[in-house]
Amino acid sequence: MVKIEGSHNKLTIEEIKQFEIDNGVKLTEKYTEFLLKWNGGYPKESIFTISDKMGKSVLNVFNGIGEMYDNLEKVIDIYEYRLAKGFIPIADDPAGNVICLGTEEPFYDKIYFWDHEQEPEDPDDMSNMYFLANDIDEFLDNLYEDTEE
């Protein structure tokens, strides 16, 4: 299991429910558990594979809820009209791409990589999105450290 460093203040389930109401989003059960445990932060193992064609990327930081620089609510606002409907940006990489969580069917619970350099005019065109994992737990399990130095 991945270790997250620099996680933010602990959350309560009530704070997460209020966040959902305030942002008109229903977070998945597994992502809610992730927020309760970590509330964002920097993963020790941070490399992930996007696809065979796209190669690898590095997860910079997971967004959290509350007073912090990587505030999930602010990041949702930034990408509101840029991401396909039913996705929220839960993390980013150093190049300005985001890791997204599906919050609506048929992508509910799934994790995707959103490539800003291939951003289409129509946000619902998912041609710049790459499937990473079936849920946050699988995504975390797939993170690894760079052993090539």
N, C-alpha and C positions, 0 to 999 in steps of 0.2 A: 504494500500500500504506500502511496506517495506521501511524503511529509511536506506540509505547507509551513513556510516560515513567514513571520511578519503578518500573521492573520490579525484581523481587527477585533473590536469589542464583541464579546459573546452576544448572540441574539436570543430572543425568546420567540416562541411560536406566535405569540400575539403581535410582535413587531413585524414578523414576516407576513402574517395575515393583513396587517394594516398596509404594508408595502404593496401587497397584491391589490387591495382596494384602491389605494392611491394611484396605482399605475395601470389599472384595468387589465391585469395579467394573472393567470393561474399558473404558479410554479409547480413543477413536477415534484412528486414525493421524494425522489432520490436527490434532486437538486436542493430541496428544502433541508434534507438531512445534511447535505454538504455545507449549506449556510449555517446551520445550527452548530456544526462541528468546527468550521474554519472561518466563515464569514469573509471569504476572500483571502488574498495573500500571495506569496511567491512560492511556487513549487520547487522543491529541491531537485527532483527529476523533472526537467522542463522541455525536453525534446520530444517531438511527435512527428509522425509521417503523415503528410497530407494525402499523397497518392504516389504511385510509381512515377507518373509523369511530372508532378509538381515537386516531388522530393520532400524534404523535411523543413520544419520551422521550429522556433523556440517560443514556448509560452512565457510571456513577460510577467503578467499578473492576472489573478482572478479578481474581478470586481466584487465589492461587498456592499452591505447596507449600513448606512449611518454616515456620520461625519468623517470623511476620509477623501483623499485625492481620487482614488479609483472607485468613486461612488456609482453603484449600479444604476440608480435612478437617473443621474446626470448622463451616463453613457447611453441609456435607453433613449433619452431625449435627443441626443446627438444623432443617433442612427435611426430614429423613428421613421423617416421617409426614405431611408436608404436600404434597409433590410427587407426581405420578403415578409409579408404578413405572417404572424405566428412565430416569429423568431425574436429573441433578445440577445444582446451581446454580453456574454458572461466573463470574457477574458480577451486579452489581446496579445499580439506578438510585437517585437520591436519595430517591424516595418509598417505598422498601422493597419494590419489586418485584424479581424476579430474572430473569436471562437463563439459560436452561437448555440443557444439551446432552443429547441423546438417546443413551443408552448401550446400549439394547436395541432389537431390531426390534419394530415396524416404523418406529421413530423414530430408529434408529441414525444418528449423525452430524448430525442435524438440530438447528437452533437455534430455541428457542421463548421467548416472553415470557410470564412467569407473573405475573398481576395479583392482588396480595394482597387488594385490595378486593372482588374477586369470588370469593374462595376458597370452594369448595364444601365441604360436610361430608365427602364421599367424595373422598379425594385422587386416586383414579383417574378421577374425573369431570374431563375436560380442558376444561370449558366456560370456564375462566378462562385458558386458554393460547392464545397466538397464534403461528402459524408466522412465523418471521423469515427463515430461510435454510436452504439444503440442507447447509451445513457451516460451520465456523468461518471458513474463508477467504472464503466468499461474504459472511458477516456482516461481517467486517472491511472488505471492499471496499465494503459499503453504508453504513458509517459516514461521516459528513460533519461539517463545521464549520458553525456558525450564522453566516451572512453577513448576517442581518437585525439591524441595531442601531438 
